[in-house]
Amino acid sequence: MSLARYKQKRRFEETPEPEGGKANGGELRFVIQKHDASRLHYDFRLEMEGVLKSWAVPKGPSTDPAVKRLAMMVEDHPYDYRNFEGIIPEGNYGAGTVIVWDEGTYEPIEAVTSKAAQQKLLLKQLKSGSLKFTLHGKKLKGEFALVHTKGRGDNAWLLIKHRDKYAKETDVTLKDKSVVSGKTLEKVATTSHRIYGETTEQPDTSIKKKVPVKKTPAKKAATKAKANAVVKKAFPKTVSPMLATLVEKPFDEEGWLYEIKWDGYRAVAMMHKGQAELLSRNNKSFNDKFYPVYQAIQQWGIDAIVDGEIVVANKEGVSNFSSLQNWRSEADGDLYYYVFDILWLNGKDVTGLPLQQRRQLLKSVLPKEESLIRMSENFDATATEFLEAAAKMGLEGVIAKKADSLYLPGERSREWLKIKTGKRHEVVIGGFTQNKGSSKLFSSLLVGVFENGKLQYTGKIGTGFTTAMQKEMMKLFQPLVTAKAPFTEIPDVNKPSRFRPDPPHATATWLKPQLVCEVSYTEITTDGVMRHPSFEGMREDKKARDVKREVAVAVEEVKDEKSSKLHAQKVLVKGQKSERKTLLNPSEETQVRKVNGHELTFTNLDKLYWPKEKIAKRELINYYYQVAPYMLPYLKNRPQSLNRFPNGVTGHAFYQKDVTGKVPDWVELFPYHSKDDKEDKNFMVCTDDAGLLYMANLGCIEINPWSSTIDKPDYPDWCIIDLDPGKKTTFNQVIEAARVTHDLLEAAEIPNYCKTSGSTGMHIYIPLAAKYTYEQSKEFARLIVTLVQGQMPSLTSIERQVSARKGKLYLDFLQNRPQATLAAPYSVRPKPQASVSMPLHWEEVQKGLKVTDFTIANAMERLKQQGDLFKPVLGKGIAMQKALSRLQAL
């Protein structure tokens, strides 16, 4: 193969790209390089005859067989190009950043023995316009095809994933790191050591020598920080974070870096010798309250002290303080720890380094894997532009920092400034009012700030809190009630004003001034009172005595003409869609959560449902909360048989069908008539997440729905073949029977899908789409199992009586009767290791498969990778008469 076109397009004295390279004699190699050139794309390359045949894939590869990606064939590349990662300089062909997104070996799908024969076959397929191959990469695995397509030019092909066990609907391009360096494109762009012909300066993470820095204006605090030096220092017990000064408006000057002002809790992470602490600005532990962040810094594995902000961000990436204040578990929102500074690293105090160098150090030690620990980036904008953008996004404001500023613990510096999009302030609660005739727990809060050690009144807050908030706040208020007003001047809560000339009659209750909250307002009147204040949330991270009136200083007072070039980074943060995490936090025994608008009380959460494995009720409920989006399609609007284990797998269990008068009013019911006692009774119907979690809280380890819904109760959505092993049956024999059943159904062109039972057997489902009755489904299943039993008479039985089966595997078709139930897909079972009923690819149904391969511990990870394999069960149903004809013809 010729590399002439490749070489004609490149000037190798200017670009680091390789000129050639010789293939080894081993397996055929492939590589996919992510390339940020004039447009972002992926380069797909397959080794053939010593070079890399190459296609540019604009949208990147897909693992979804339904998605066909355009792939434009380009010139052959040399074999050594498969290792290339770095930056192609401006002015050269393909200028931009390149990473090795995936790499590995490959071979044609058609079995061929030697490498020479493989290449011959692949070249023949290439010429015919239809390449079919199997990839063995780190991100891409399984069968793919490249098909030449007409109508889009001579070079247009389609890259297609074949349907196999590696096929899934998730977006594989979200995995954005190099499989060689672990870096993203952005990381390579900013930290690459080689930009052909020069070396970029890298931060010295070991900090072995002093780093010269430019002196800031002389001041006592800077002297204390030992400017121009990095010094050895023992790990401190506590740290007081550096604070910013409020300014009245933005200013545009060189030498300043701009960050988002996060609406959250300031937090310092102290990590040393395998131990970690997450502390608030007033040295209060956040370890339990924000346990996911604490777990993340424990796993970080560095010896350092970093400064940042804990936030809850919405899908747009905007932090919300109210959501953070009400956060109890991961179901309440996505926690992030945005870090922006580092104070100590590997035995060295780095507060004397300029900010830019500290931030380089911090970036160099960030977690390489995806984490809720993230860098709070600088932005490519002036302060005015950034503040306007922040206001449009609903952000609280902007932090401006001098690029050469030192870190001054505990100091409020004018080299760090905060510029707010709106007016907000912390205030101390000194009491509350109750309006005559009001049903609310309180009508308003009486608040103030400390001046010279005394509490000065700043206003009355009457909006911004819900009834639920008031209940929680009253619990905090009760121990602090006092007869003496804490304010220097007692406010008249019934005083008329131009805003309320006829105020309601109110009584005041005074509180000891120990609680802090945050308030937004429009302006401060001449007498120091806030106009139109609104409650934003309680602040647990600040001491009441530290809350003082914050007055914005004039911009002119903080401008400094000594400046360095503005450091630019990225655009405003965007939120990422995330998978569900957990509903319940790991500490409280009883927790109340609102789900689908219903308040659910979860109790006895520490009770061990699996004592041997130390799996508690909490883990079961968290699992069902996470799996609900995948599981609910098989539960929704279906009556349920409740199999309850209130004391776990070792305790007494019982079935409950009738729930009349025993469930909340919001639970939907489906009536049935008992023949035994001639009473009208009701099944519980699962309609949403709340119903599923309510059942789990009752001790329903497994979930058992009908095969039909209440909309068409006599018409099941699926037909079931239940492979139920006897005493003499091994699981490998269950697998053998499943394979025979599958082959029979495939021969009759009947779609079929399998899952482990989660116990000892397997279930095979055939989609019916509610077109046939239970009786028709049962007789259809009877024919299938009769044919299977005919092929495996020594191993299987269709006898209903257990004694008549003689220990053989029972081919159960009677699960297709009205009101019969089986464990739902993704249901946990009351079995060892908390096994899960898991849908499978038929390719996975092979000897060696074990029921315990799928448990409460790993089921969600599989689902995130594979998606819902059982989805076709709820799709187009079979044409039963045609299926019967084909079965009878076998």
N, C-alpha and C positions, 0 to 999 in steps of 0.2 A: 504494500500500500504506500502511496506517495504522501510525503509531508510538504510538498512544494507550496500548496496554497497556505498552509499554516505558517510556513517560514516567510512567505512573501508579505504577510500581514503584520509581521513583528520586527522590531528593532531590538535585538537581544543585548545591545550595549546599554539600553535604557530600561528594559523590563526584566524582572526576575524569573519569568516563565522559562521552563526547560526547553532545550532544543531537540532532544532526542530521548534515548533510553532503550534498553534491550529487554524484552520480555523474558521472564524465567521459564523454566520447563514445567512448572507446576500447573495448578488449576487456573482456569480462565478468570480474570479479574474484572470487576465493574467498579465504577465510582460515580457518585452524584455530587456535584459541586454547586453550592449556593453562591450566586454571583450577583453582586450589587453593582451593576454597570449603569448605563443610561436608564435601564429599567431592570428591576429585580427579576431574576429568573433562575432556573435550575438547569445545570448542564448534565445530561445523562450520557454516560460513556461506557461502552462495552468493548473489551479487548477482543480483537480479531486480527490474526496474522501480524502480531507485533506492534499494532497501533491501537488507538482508541477510536472506534466509530462513535460519533457524537451527535446528540440532538439537544436543542435548546427547548426547555419545557417552561413556558411563561408562568403558569400557575403552580408548577411543582407536581410531583407524583401524587396519586391518590390510592388509598387502599380499599376504596369502595368500588365494587364491580360495576355499579350503575354509572359511575363517572368516567368519562373518556377525556383525557388530557391531550391537547394539541402539542405535538413535538416536532419542531422544525429541524431537519437534518442540516448539519453544518460540516465544515471541513474536518478531516481526520486530525487527531491530536497525538503527540508522541506518548509512548508508554509511561515515561516518567511524570507526565502531567497528572497522573492519578494521585500523586503525593503533594501537588502544589496547593499551598495555602498562603495567602498574603495579600499584598496590594499591588495592582498594576497601575503605574503612575499615570497622571493626567497627560494627555497628548498621545497616548499609545492606544492601539486597538484593544477594545474591551476594558478600558480604564475603570478601575473600581476595586472593590474588596472581594476576595474569594475565600470560602472555607470548604473543607471536605465534609459535606453534610451526611454522607453515608458511603460506605465502601464494603467490599467483600468479594466472594466468589460467585460464579454463576455457571450454568450449563443449559443446553437445550432440554426442553421437556421430554422430547423423544429420547429414549435410552440409547446412548452411543458410548462405546467403551473407551476409546483413546481421545486425547486432546486434539490430535490432528483430524480425527473423524468428526469431533464436535465442531471444530472450526469450519470444516468442509460443509457440514449440514447447515450451520448458521449462515455462511456466505450464500448458500443456495436459497435459504429462506429470505435473506436480505434482498437478493436479486428478485425474488418473486413478490416481495412487498408484504411478507407476513412472518415476522420473527416471533417465536414462542420459546420462552426460557424460564428458568427457575432461579430466583435470587436468594443468596444466603448472606444478607447484610445485617447490620446492627439495628437498622430501623425498618428496612424493607425485606420481607421474606415471602416465599411462595411463588406461585406462577404469575407471569405477566406476559403481555404481548405488545409488540409494536407493529402497527398495521398501516401500510401506505394508503392514504386517502386521496380521492380525486376531488377536484373542484376548489382546492385551496393552494394550488401551485405544486410544482414537481417535488419540492422538499417537504411537503406536509405529511406527517404521520400522526397516528393516535397511539398514546400509551394507555393500556387498559389492564386492570387487575382482574385475574381470573377468580372465580368463586372457589375458595378453599378455606381451610381453618385459619388462615392469616388475614382473610378479608374482613374488613370492618368499616363502619361508616364514620369513625372519628377522623378528624383532620390531622394527618401525620405531619404536615408541615409546621404544626405548632411546636414540634420538637425542633428548636431552632439552633442547637449547639453543634459545633464540629465534633465528629466522632474521633478525631485525632487529638485536638488540643483542648476540647471542652469549652471553647470560646464561641460567642455569637459573632455575627458580622460586625456589630458595633464594637465589641471588645477587640477584635482584630484590628479594626480601623483606628482605634485610639491607643492600642498598646503594642502594635506590631513592632518588633525590633528591627525589621528590615524594610525600608522603603527605598529599595534599590539605590545604592550609592551612598546611603547614610544610615546612621543608627539613631533611633529615637531614644531620648533619655528616659530611663525607667526609675520608679521610686525604689529606694533601698529599703526593702522590707525588714532586713536584719538590723538596720540603723546602727552601724558600727562606728560611724564617725560624725562629727559635727557638720551641720549643713548651714552655710552662710545665708542669711536673710537680710532683707532691707529693713532698717529700723523704722518703727512707727513713731508718731509724736511722743515726745518724752512724757511719761506719767508714772506714778508710783506703781500702779498695777502691772504695767509692762515690765518694770524693773523686777518685780516679784516673780514674774513668769520666766525670768532668765532668758531674755531674748537672745537670738543668734546661737542657741545651743540646744542639743538634745542631751539629757542627763540620765544617768542610771538612777533608778528610784525604786524602792520597795513598793509592792502592790498596796495601794491605800485601802483603808477600810471603807471609807465613804468618799463621795465626790459631790460637790455642789455645782450644778451646771451653770454655764455662762448665760447671761440674759441680754436681751436686746432692748433698745430704747425706742419708744413710739415716736414717730414723726408725723407731721400733719399732712404731707402730700408726697408723691413720688418725685424723684429727681433723676436726671440722666447724666451720669458722670462715668468716665472710664475708671477702671480699677476696682469696680464693685461686681460681686457675683450675686445673682438673684435666684432665690429658691421659693417654692410654695410655702406659705404659712399654713401648716397643717392644723386642722381643727380637732385636736386630740389631746392625749396626755403625754407630756414630756417624760422620757424615761431613759435612764442610764443603765446600760448592760455591763456588768462587771464579771469577767470570766477569767478564772485563774486556776491552774492545776486541776482541771477537770470539774471544778465547781463553778456555779453561776448564780448570780443574783440580778433581779430586774427591779430597779428602784425608781420611785417617783422623785420629783425635784426636791421634795422635803424628806427624802430618805425613808419613804414608806414602801414596803414590799408589794410588788405587783405579781409575785410568783404564782399565787393561787388565782387571783382575779383574772389575769390574762394568761392563762396556762398555756395556750398554743405558742405564744411568743416566748414564754419561759422555756418551753420544750425546745423551741427552735434555737435559742441561744445556748442551751445545754449541748445541743448537737453540733453547734458551729465549730467547736474544737479549736479555738484560738485562745491565746493568752493576751487579753486586751480589755480596755475600757472604751466603750463607744457611746456616743450621745445620739439620741433620736426621738422620734415621736410615734406613739402607738395610736393608730386610727382604725376606724371602720369605714371602708370606702364602698360607695354604691357602684353600679355597673358602669357609670361614666367616670369613675375614678375620683369622685369628689368625696372628701371626708365629711362625716356628720357626727358632731359631738353628742347629740341626743342619742343616736344609735349606740355610740360607744358607752355612754353613761348607763344605758339600759342593757348592755351586753352581759349575758350570763353563760352562753355557750355558743358554739360555732353556728348553730341554727339562727342566731340573732344577727348574723352578718359576717363578712370576711375581715378578719383582723390582719393588719399589716404593721410591720415595724420599719418605718422609714428612717434610716440612719444618715446623719449628715456630718459627723465629726468623730475623730478618734483622739483620745487623751493619753493613752498608755499602751505600749505594745512591746511584748517580749522583754520585760524588765527595764524598759526605757520610758521616761516621761517625754512625750512629744508635743506638749502644749506650747513649747517655745518655737516650734516650726511655724512658718506662715501657713495660712489656711489652704492655699492651693496644694502645698506638699502634703499636708495632713489628709486632704481628700484623696490624693493619689495613693497614699498608704492605705486608706480605708477601702478604696476600690480594689486594691491588690489582694485583700484578705476576705472579700465578700464570699459567701457560700457559692460554690460553682454550680451546684444543683439548684433546681427551682425551689424557692423558699419564700416564706412570708417576710423574710428580712430583705429589704430593698434599699437601694441608694436613692436618697432624695436629690434629684439631679439639679444642675444649673440649667438655665434656659437662654436660648438665643433670641433675646429681645431686650429693648430698653426697659427701664423701670416703668415708664408710662404705659408702653404697649402691654407689658406683662400684667400690670394691675388691671388694665381694661379687660384683658382676656380672662384674668382670674375672676373679675366681677361677673362676666357673662357666664362663666362656668359655675358660679355659686360658691367659689372658694372664699375663705376668710380673709386672705390677704397675701402679702409678699414679704419675704425676709431678704434684706439687702446686707451683704457682708463685704468688708474690705478684703480684697484678694490676698493681702499680706498680713491680715490681722492674726494676732496670737490668741490662744485660748486662755481666758482669764477666769478660772473657776470661781463661781459665786459673785462675780462682778457684773453690773449692768453697764455695758460698754456702748459708746457711740460709734464703734466700728462694726457693730451689729445693729441693724435698724429693722423695725417692723412697720409696715405700711398696710393699713387695713382697708378692705373694700367697703366695710360698714363699721358702725360704732358698736363695740362690745367691751365688756368690762367684767372682772370678777368683783363680787360684792359679798359682804357678810350678812347673814340673816339674823336680825335682832328681834324678830317677832312676827306674828301673823294676825290678820283680822278676820272677823266673822260678821257678815252682813245679816241684819235682822231678816228672818224669813227665808234665808238661803238654805238649800239642802246640801250645799258643798261642805266638805270638811273644813276648808278655810277659803276666804274670798281673795285675799292678797297677802303677799309677803312684805314685811317692812325691813329694808336693807340699808346698809351703810358701808363706809370704808374707815380704816383707822388713820388718824392724823395725830401725831405726837402722843401716841398711845391711847387715844380716846376714839370712840366710835361716832363718826359724824354721819348723820342721816342723809341718804341720797335718793330716797324715793320709795314708792309703793308699786309692787309688781302684781298685776291682776290677771295676766294672760300667759299662755304658753304651757300650762300643765293640764294633763288629763286626770280623770278620776283615779285611774290606777297609780299615776305618779303621786297624787295627793295621799293615797293610802300609804305608800312607801315613805313619803316624807314625814307624815304624822308619826310614824314609828320612830323616826330620828328626833322629832321635836319633843316628844313626851318626856324623856329624861332631862331635858334642858329647860323646862318651864320654870320661870322665876317671877317673883312679885315685883322686882325692880326693873325698870326700863334701862337697857344697856346704852342708850344713845345720850350724847352730851346735852341735847335738847330733845325733849319728848315730843314726837310728832303728833299733831292733831289729826287723827284719822277721819274726822268728820268735818274738816275744814273745807268750805266751798272754795272753788277756784274758777277761773275763766273757762276751764275745760269741763268742770263738773260743778255748776252753780248749785245743784240740789243733790248732794251726795247721799247715798243710803246710810241709815243708821248702822254703825259698826262698833264692835267691841274689839279691843286689842288684847292679845296674849303675848307676854314678853318671853324671850328666850335668852339664855346665856349665849354670848356671841362666839360660837365655836364652829358653826357650819358655813361653808362657802358655796355659792352658786355663781353661774355665769348668766349675764343678762345682755340683751341687745337693746338699743335705744336710738332715738333720732338725734337728740342733742342734749346738752346740759344747760339748764337755765342759769340766770345770773346768781341765784341763791344756791347753786350746786345740786339741784335736783334733776333727775333724768326725765326727759319727755318720752312718752309712749314706750315704756320699757316692756320687754317680753322675756319671760323665763326661758333659758336655753338648756339648763341642766345643772345638776349638782357637781361640784369639783371636790374630788377626794385627794387630789394631789397637791393642794396648797393649804398652808396653815392660815387660820383666820388673821393672826397678828401680822402676817406678811402682806395682807391685802390693803394697799394704799391707793389713793387717787392717782391715776396715771394721766399725766398731761402731755400732749404731743408737743415736742419741741420744734422750733422753726428749722426748716431744711438748711438754711444758711449756717446754722450753728454746727452742723455735722459734715458739711462739704469739705473735702480735703483735696487740694489740687495735685498733691503727690499721688499718682495713680499708675496702675499697670494696665495692660491690655485686657479688655473684658473677656472672661472665659466663657465659651459657648458650648452648650451640650445638646439638648433635645427639645422637642415640643412638649406641650402639656401632657401630663399623665393620662392614660386611658385605662379604664377598668377592664378586667379580664373576666370572661365567663368562667365560673368555677363550679366544680362538682360540689354536691352537698357534702358537708363534713359531719358534725355531730350536733344533736339536738340538746343533749343533757351534759352539764359540766361534770367533772370527775369527783366532786367533793360532797355536794349536798345530797342527803338521804331522800328528801322529798323536794320536788321541783314542780312549778306550775309553768306551763307553756301555752301560748295561744297558737292553735293550728287550725287553718281554714276557718278562722273566726270563732272557734270554740276553745274555751279554757279547759285544758286537760291537766289533772293533778297526777303526777307520776310518783308512786310511793315505793318504799322498801327497795331503793335502787342499789343498795350494797348487798342485797341478798344474793348468794351464790347459786345460780341456776345449774351450773356445772361445777360442783365442788372440786373435783379432781383437776380440772383444767383452770380453775380460779376465774371462771367467766360469770360475771354478775348480770343481774336483770338490766342494769344500765347499758351494758354492751349490746344486749338483745334489742332494746328499744332504739339505741343509736343506729344499729344495723338496719332495722326496718325503716327508720327515717331516711337513711341514705339510699336504700334500695327501692323505696316507694315509687319513684318515677318509672323504673323498669318493671316493677311487679304489679302496679295498679291496673294495667290493661287486662290482667287475668283475674282481677278481683272485683272490678267496678260493676256495681249494680247486680252483684251475685249474692244470693243468700249464703250464709256461712254456718258451718258446724263448728262450734267452739270446743277445741280440745285443750283443756286448761291444766297447767302445771303450776299452781300458785306457790309451791315450795321447791320448784326446780325438778330436774330429771330424777332425783332420788326420792322425791316426795310423792304423795298421793295425787293421781291425775283423774280427771273425769271429763265426760263429754257434756256439753250444754247446747241444746238446740233452741229451746224456748227461752226468750229473753223478755217476755212480756212484763212490764213494770219494773224491770231490773236495769234498764239502760237510760241514759239521758234522753230528753225530748228530741234532741237534734238527730239522734240515730234513726235511720230509716228502717222500717220493719216490713216483713213479707209474711202474710198469714198462712197458716196451715191448720188442718183439723186432725186431731189425734184420735185414732180408732179405738185406742185402749180406754181412755176416759171421756171420750166424746166432748173434749173441750176445744175451743178455738185458741190457737197459740200463734206465736210469731217467731220467725227466724230474724236474726240481725242481718242487715244488708250493708255491705261495705260500699261506700260511695266516693271516698277520698282518703287523703293521708290521715286525717283525724280518726276515721274509722279503723284503719289499719293499726295505728298507734294505740287506740283505745283497747283493741283486742290484745295487743302485746302487753299492755299494762295489766290486763286481767290474768296474765300468765299463759296466754296462747303462744307457746313456743313455735308451733307449726300453724300454718294458715290453710284452711280447708274449704275452698269455694265450690259451689255447684259448677257443672259444665255449661249451664244455661243462665241467662240473665232474667231479671223480673219482667223485662219487656217481652220476651218470648220464652216463658218458663218451661214449655214442653219441647223446646227445640235446642239441643245442645250445640255449642260452637265447635266442638271437637269430638272425635271418637278416640278412645284410649285402649291400648293394649298394655296391660300391666304385667310385667314379668316378675313374678313373686317367687323367690327361691325357697325350696324346702330345706329340711335339715341336712340332706345329703348333697346340696348344691353349693358349688363354689361361685364366687363372683365372676371368675373367668368363664364359667359355663353360662352365666347370665349374659355375658358379653357375646358368647357364641350364639345363643338363642336370639339376641338382638340383631346380630348380623344376618342370620338366616331370615328373620322377619323383614329386615330392611331390603335384602336382596329380592325377596318375594314381592314386596310392594313396588320396588323399583321396576321389576320385570313387568308388573301390571300397570306401570306409569301412574302410580298413586303417590303423591307427595307425602312424606312422613318425616317427623322430627322427633329427636330423642332427648331425654334428660335422665340423669341419675335420680333415683327416688330420694336420695339423701339418707336412706336406711340401708337396705340390702339388695334392692332390686333396681329395675330400670323401667321407665315409662316411654311408650311410643305414641305420639299424637298424630292424628290425621285431621286436617281442617275440613269442617262441614259448613261453616258460615250460617248456622242456624236454619238450614234448608230441610232438615229431616228430623223425625221424631226420635225420642230416646229408644223406642222399640226398633226402629229401622237401624239406628246406630249400633244397638246391641247385636242384632242379627248379622249385620255387616262384619262386626268384630268376631262373631262366632265363626263365620266362614274363614276368616284370616287365620285364627288360631288353630282351626281344624287342619288347614293346609300346612301350617308350621309344625304341628304335632305329628303330622304324617311324615315329615322329613326327619324328625328327631324323636322317635317313639321311646327310645331308651332313656332319654334325658328329661322329657317334658310330659305334662299331663294337663288335661282340661276337665278333670273330675272336680266337682264342687266340694265334695266331702274331703277333708284333710286326710283322713285315714285311708281313703281310696287312692291317694296320690303316691303313697309309698316313698315319701321323701323327695319326690321329683320336683322340678321347677314347674310352678303353676302358671299356665297361660290364661290370665284372668280377663275375660271379656264382660263380666257382669258389672264392672265399674261404669258401664254405660246405661245404668238404670236411673230413673228419676231420684233425685236427692242424694245419690251416691257422691262421695267426695274423695279427692286425693290431695296430697300436699301440692300446693301451687308452685309454679316455677319460681325459683329463688327463695323458697320457704326454708327456714331453719328447721331441723328435726331434733327431737329430744334424744339424741344419740351421742356417743363419744365424740369429743372434739367439736361439738356443735356443727355437724355436717350440714350441708346445704343441698337442696334439690337443684342441680345445675344443668341447664341446657348445654348440649355438646354439638360439635361438628361430627358427622359420621366418621370422618377420618380419625377422630380421637377414640372411637369405640374399638379399642384393640386390647388384647391380653396385656395385663400389667396395670391397666386403669384401676384405681381404687376409689371407693365412695368417699373416703377421707381426703382425697385430693382437693376437695372443694369444701371450705368451711367458712364460718362467720368471719374468720381472720383474713381470708384472701379473696372472697367472692367479689367484693367491690372493685378490687384491682383488676380482676379478670373482666368484669363488666366494662370498666373504663377503657380497656384495651380492645375487647371484642364487640362490645355493644350487645343488644338483645338478640340472641340467635333464634329465639322462639317466635319472633314477630310474625313470620309467615303463617303460624298456626291460626292467627286471627284474620288472615287474608282471604283470598278467593277459595271457596270450598270446592270439593270434588264434585263431579257428576257421578252420583252413586251407581246408577244403572249401567253406565259405560264401564265403571270400575269393576262392578260385579261380573260383567261379561268377560272382561280381560282376565279376572281371577279364575273364573270357571274354565277358561280356555287353557290355563297353564297345565 
